Amino acid sequence: MNQKGVRSQESGVRGDFMQMDTDKGWNVKSYYRFWLLVLGIGAIVLGFVSPSLY
């Protein structure tokens, strides 16, 4: 558990799955590789679109 009361654990079956649990009872499940893919594609698109803006 870190200083903000959030526990994070990585699934043993899939290394790309992250689950965070809080003391208040809610949890966050995320696939960080998916978000890296989305950000990467967005950066590539932005790289092609931004030169036409200037």
Backbone as XML, in Angstrom:
<?xml version="1.0"?>
<chain id="A" units="angstrom">
  <residue number="1" name="MET">
    <atom name="N" x="0.852" y="-1.174" z="0.000"/>
    <atom name="CA" x="0.000" y="0.000" z="0.000"/>
    <atom name="C" x="0.896" y="1.235" z="0.000"/>
  </residue>
  <residue number="2" name="ASN">
    <atom name="N" x="0.563" y="2.213" z="-0.834"/>
    <atom name="CA" x="1.361" y="3.421" z="-0.857"/>
    <atom name="C" x="0.812" y="4.449" z="0.119"/>
  </residue>
  <residue number="3" name="GLN">
    <atom name="N" x="1.359" y="5.654" z="0.112"/>
    <atom name="CA" x="1.006" y="6.647" z="1.111"/>
    <atom name="C" x="-0.408" y="7.194" z="0.980"/>
  </residue>
  <residue number="4" name="LYS">
    <atom name="N" x="-1.053" y="7.030" z="-0.156"/>
    <atom name="CA" x="-2.415" y="7.536" z="-0.338"/>
    <atom name="C" x="-3.472" y="6.473" z="-0.067"/>
  </residue>
  <residue number="5" name="GLY">
    <atom name="N" x="-3.086" y="5.324" z="0.402"/>
    <atom name="CA" x="-4.052" y="4.284" z="0.710"/>
    <atom name="C" x="-4.500" y="3.485" z="-0.489"/>
  </residue>
  <residue number="6" name="VAL">
    <atom name="N" x="-3.709" y="3.475" z="-1.542"/>
    <atom name="CA" x="-4.056" y="2.740" z="-2.753"/>
    <atom name="C" x="-3.118" y="1.552" z="-2.872"/>
  </residue>
  <residue number="7" name="ARG">
    <atom name="N" x="-3.698" y="0.386" z="-2.980"/>
    <atom name="CA" x="-2.915" y="-0.830" z="-3.188"/>
    <atom name="C" x="-2.957" y="-1.166" z="-4.663"/>
  </residue>
  <residue number="8" name="SER">
    <atom name="N" x="-1.818" y="-1.457" z="-5.236"/>
    <atom name="CA" x="-1.809" y="-1.888" z="-6.629"/>
    <atom name="C" x="-1.197" y="-3.267" z="-6.700"/>
  </residue>
  <residue number="9" name="GLN">
    <atom name="N" x="-1.776" y="-4.092" z="-7.541"/>
    <atom name="CA" x="-1.269" y="-5.438" z="-7.701"/>
    <atom name="C" x="-1.326" y="-5.814" z="-9.168"/>
  </residue>
  <residue number="10" name="GLU">
    <atom name="N" x="-0.322" y="-6.515" z="-9.594"/>
    <atom name="CA" x="-0.251" y="-6.930" z="-10.979"/>
    <atom name="C" x="-0.662" y="-8.385" z="-11.047"/>
  </residue>
  <residue number="11" name="SER">
    <atom name="N" x="-1.496" y="-8.692" z="-12.000"/>
    <atom name="CA" x="-1.976" y="-10.055" z="-12.144"/>
    <atom name="C" x="-0.829" y="-10.974" z="-12.525"/>
  </residue>
  <residue number="12" name="GLY">
    <atom name="N" x="-0.778" y="-12.148" z="-11.936"/>
    <atom name="CA" x="0.278" y="-13.093" z="-12.247"/>
    <atom name="C" x="0.099" y="-13.747" z="-13.597"/>
  </residue>
  <residue number="13" name="VAL">
    <atom name="N" x="-1.134" y="-13.790" z="-14.082"/>
    <atom name="CA" x="-1.405" y="-14.442" z="-15.356"/>
    <atom name="C" x="-1.037" y="-13.529" z="-16.513"/>
  </residue>
  <residue number="14" name="ARG">
    <atom name="N" x="-1.432" y="-12.288" z="-16.431"/>
    <atom name="CA" x="-1.154" y="-11.321" z="-17.504"/>
    <atom name="C" x="-0.393" y="-10.153" z="-16.919"/>
  </residue>
  <residue number="15" name="GLY">
    <atom name="N" x="0.801" y="-9.919" z="-17.419"/>
    <atom name="CA" x="1.622" y="-8.839" z="-16.912"/>
    <atom name="C" x="1.165" y="-7.465" z="-17.342"/>
  </residue>
  <residue number="16" name="ASP">
    <atom name="N" x="0.257" y="-7.373" z="-18.326"/>
    <atom name="CA" x="-0.189" y="-6.073" z="-18.799"/>
    <atom name="C" x="-1.458" y="-5.589" z="-18.107"/>
  </residue>
  <residue number="17" name="PHE">
    <atom name="N" x="-1.947" y="-6.311" z="-17.140"/>
    <atom name="CA" x="-3.165" y="-5.949" z="-16.423"/>
    <atom name="C" x="-2.793" y="-5.367" z="-15.069"/>
  </residue>
  <residue number="18" name="MET">
    <atom name="N" x="-3.337" y="-4.209" z="-14.746"/>
    <atom name="CA" x="-3.066" y="-3.564" z="-13.474"/>
    <atom name="C" x="-4.388" y="-3.340" z="-12.754"/>
  </residue>
  <residue number="19" name="GLN">
    <atom name="N" x="-4.444" y="-3.711" z="-11.492"/>
    <atom name="CA" x="-5.639" y="-3.481" z="-10.685"/>
    <atom name="C" x="-5.236" y="-2.703" z="-9.452"/>
  </residue>
  <residue number="20" name="MET">
    <atom name="N" x="-5.961" y="-1.611" z="-9.184"/>
    <atom name="CA" x="-5.695" y="-0.790" z="-8.008"/>
    <atom name="C" x="-6.923" y="-0.803" z="-7.112"/>
  </residue>
  <residue number="21" name="ASP">
    <atom name="N" x="-6.736" y="-1.099" z="-5.847"/>
    <atom name="CA" x="-7.816" y="-1.126" z="-4.856"/>
    <atom name="C" x="-7.590" y="-0.027" z="-3.832"/>
  </residue>
  <residue number="22" name="THR">
    <atom name="N" x="-8.678" y="0.599" z="-3.385"/>
    <atom name="CA" x="-8.564" y="1.649" z="-2.376"/>
    <atom name="C" x="-9.208" y="1.194" z="-1.079"/>
  </residue>
  <residue number="23" name="ASP">
    <atom name="N" x="-8.926" y="1.949" z="-0.033"/>
    <atom name="CA" x="-9.524" y="1.655" z="1.267"/>
    <atom name="C" x="-11.023" y="1.947" z="1.288"/>
  </residue>
  <residue number="24" name="LYS">
    <atom name="N" x="-11.485" y="2.770" z="0.383"/>
    <atom name="CA" x="-12.906" y="3.120" z="0.332"/>
    <atom name="C" x="-13.747" y="2.065" z="-0.380"/>
  </residue>
  <residue number="25" name="GLY">
    <atom name="N" x="-13.102" y="1.056" z="-0.948"/>
    <atom name="CA" x="-13.842" y="-0.050" z="-1.527"/>
    <atom name="C" x="-13.969" y="-0.071" z="-3.026"/>
  </residue>
  <residue number="26" name="TRP">
    <atom name="N" x="-13.492" y="0.941" z="-3.724"/>
    <atom name="CA" x="-13.588" y="0.904" z="-5.168"/>
    <atom name="C" x="-12.246" y="0.504" z="-5.754"/>
  </residue>
  <residue number="27" name="ASN">
    <atom name="N" x="-12.286" y="-0.037" z="-6.962"/>
    <atom name="CA" x="-11.045" y="-0.465" z="-7.601"/>
    <atom name="C" x="-11.025" y="-0.053" z="-9.063"/>
  </residue>
  <residue number="28" name="VAL">
    <atom name="N" x="-9.835" y="0.009" z="-9.604"/>
    <atom name="CA" x="-9.612" y="0.394" z="-10.992"/>
    <atom name="C" x="-8.889" y="-0.747" z="-11.676"/>
  </residue>
  <residue number="29" name="LYS">
    <atom name="N" x="-9.427" y="-1.190" z="-12.792"/>
    <atom name="CA" x="-8.783" y="-2.234" z="-13.580"/>
    <atom name="C" x="-8.379" y="-1.608" z="-14.904"/>
  </residue>
  <residue number="30" name="SER">
    <atom name="N" x="-7.118" y="-1.780" z="-15.283"/>
    <atom name="CA" x="-6.627" y="-1.109" z="-16.474"/>
    <atom name="C" x="-5.615" y="-1.968" z="-17.209"/>
  </residue>
  <residue number="31" name="TYR">
    <atom name="N" x="-5.644" y="-1.877" z="-18.513"/>
    <atom name="CA" x="-4.643" y="-2.494" z="-19.367"/>
    <atom name="C" x="-3.753" y="-1.361" z="-19.879"/>
  </residue>
  <residue number="32" name="TYR">
    <atom name="N" x="-2.587" y="-1.192" z="-19.261"/>
    <atom name="CA" x="-1.770" y="-0.038" z="-19.596"/>
    <atom name="C" x="-1.207" y="-0.135" z="-21.005"/>
  </residue>
  <residue number="33" name="ARG">
    <atom name="N" x="-1.031" y="-1.317" z="-21.569"/>
    <atom name="CA" x="-0.536" y="-1.430" z="-22.942"/>
    <atom name="C" x="-1.555" y="-0.879" z="-23.938"/>
  </residue>
  <residue number="34" name="PHE">
    <atom name="N" x="-2.836" y="-1.041" z="-23.644"/>
    <atom name="CA" x="-3.872" y="-0.470" z="-24.500"/>
    <atom name="C" x="-3.762" y="1.047" z="-24.538"/>
  </residue>
  <residue number="35" name="TRP">
    <atom name="N" x="-3.593" y="1.664" z="-23.362"/>
    <atom name="CA" x="-3.503" y="3.118" z="-23.311"/>
    <atom name="C" x="-2.216" y="3.619" z="-23.952"/>
  </residue>
  <residue number="36" name="LEU">
    <atom name="N" x="-1.127" y="2.864" z="-23.855"/>
    <atom name="CA" x="0.106" y="3.236" z="-24.546"/>
    <atom name="C" x="-0.099" y="3.183" z="-26.055"/>
  </residue>
  <residue number="37" name="LEU">
    <atom name="N" x="-0.840" y="2.201" z="-26.529"/>
    <atom name="CA" x="-1.148" y="2.103" z="-27.953"/>
    <atom name="C" x="-1.988" y="3.281" z="-28.412"/>
  </residue>
  <residue number="38" name="VAL">
    <atom name="N" x="-3.003" y="3.632" z="-27.642"/>
    <atom name="CA" x="-3.863" y="4.761" z="-27.987"/>
    <atom name="C" x="-3.050" y="6.056" z="-28.030"/>
  </residue>
  <residue number="39" name="LEU">
    <atom name="N" x="-2.197" y="6.280" z="-27.029"/>
    <atom name="CA" x="-1.381" y="7.492" z="-27.006"/>
    <atom name="C" x="-0.368" y="7.504" z="-28.147"/>
  </residue>
  <residue number="40" name="GLY">
    <atom name="N" x="0.196" y="6.354" z="-28.472"/>
    <atom name="CA" x="1.146" y="6.267" z="-29.568"/>
    <atom name="C" x="0.518" y="6.582" z="-30.912"/>
  </residue>
  <residue number="41" name="ILE">
    <atom name="N" x="-0.654" y="6.025" z="-31.162"/>
    <atom name="CA" x="-1.368" y="6.306" z="-32.409"/>
    <atom name="C" x="-1.755" y="7.781" z="-32.471"/>
  </residue>
  <residue number="42" name="GLY">
    <atom name="N" x="-2.190" y="8.318" z="-31.339"/>
    <atom name="CA" x="-2.530" y="9.745" z="-31.293"/>
    <atom name="C" x="-1.331" y="10.631" z="-31.580"/>
  </residue>
  <residue number="43" name="ALA">
    <atom name="N" x="-0.151" y="10.255" z="-31.082"/>
    <atom name="CA" x="1.059" y="11.036" z="-31.337"/>
    <atom name="C" x="1.442" y="10.988" z="-32.808"/>
  </residue>
  <residue number="44" name="ILE">
    <atom name="N" x="1.290" y="9.824" z="-33.434"/>
    <atom name="CA" x="1.599" y="9.701" z="-34.860"/>
    <atom name="C" x="0.636" y="10.545" z="-35.694"/>
  </residue>
  <residue number="45" name="VAL">
    <atom name="N" x="-0.638" y="10.476" z="-35.368"/>
    <atom name="CA" x="-1.633" y="11.284" z="-36.097"/>
    <atom name="C" x="-1.350" y="12.761" z="-35.896"/>
  </residue>
  <residue number="46" name="LEU">
    <atom name="N" x="-1.051" y="13.163" z="-34.687"/>
    <atom name="CA" x="-0.734" y="14.560" z="-34.400"/>
    <atom name="C" x="0.509" y="15.000" z="-35.166"/>
  </residue>
  <residue number="47" name="GLY">
    <atom name="N" x="1.477" y="14.102" z="-35.319"/>
    <atom name="CA" x="2.679" y="14.425" z="-36.078"/>
    <atom name="C" x="2.393" y="14.687" z="-37.548"/>
  </residue>
  <residue number="48" name="PHE">
    <atom name="N" x="1.406" y="14.016" z="-38.110"/>
    <atom name="CA" x="1.045" y="14.255" z="-39.505"/>
    <atom name="C" x="0.127" y="15.467" z="-39.667"/>
  </residue>
  <residue number="49" name="VAL">
    <atom name="N" x="-0.707" y="15.730" z="-38.676"/>
    <atom name="CA" x="-1.679" y="16.808" z="-38.786"/>
    <atom name="C" x="-1.076" y="18.160" z="-38.417"/>
  </residue>
  <residue number="50" name="SER">
    <atom name="N" x="-0.202" y="18.210" z="-37.434"/>
    <atom name="CA" x="0.305" y="19.489" z="-36.939"/>
    <atom name="C" x="1.087" y="20.310" z="-37.967"/>
  </residue>
  <residue number="51" name="PRO">
    <atom name="N" x="1.880" y="19.710" z="-38.883"/>
    <atom name="CA" x="2.559" y="20.559" z="-39.871"/>
    <atom name="C" x="1.587" y="21.316" z="-40.779"/>
  </residue>
  <residue number="52" name="SER">
    <atom name="N" x="0.424" y="20.766" z="-41.006"/>
    <atom name="CA" x="-0.542" y="21.459" z="-41.871"/>
    <atom name="C" x="-1.236" y="22.620" z="-41.143"/>
  </residue>
  <residue number="53" name="LEU">
    <atom name="N" x="-1.103" y="22.682" z="-39.829"/>
    <atom name="CA" x="-1.723" y="23.758" z="-39.058"/>
    <atom name="C" x="-0.879" y="25.030" z="-39.073"/>
  </residue>
  <residue number="54" name="TYR">
    <atom name="N" x="0.402" y="24.920" z="-39.413"/>
    <atom name="CA" x="1.297" y="26.083" z="-39.362"/>
    <atom name="C" x="1.635" y="26.590" z="-40.720"/>
  </residue>
</chain>
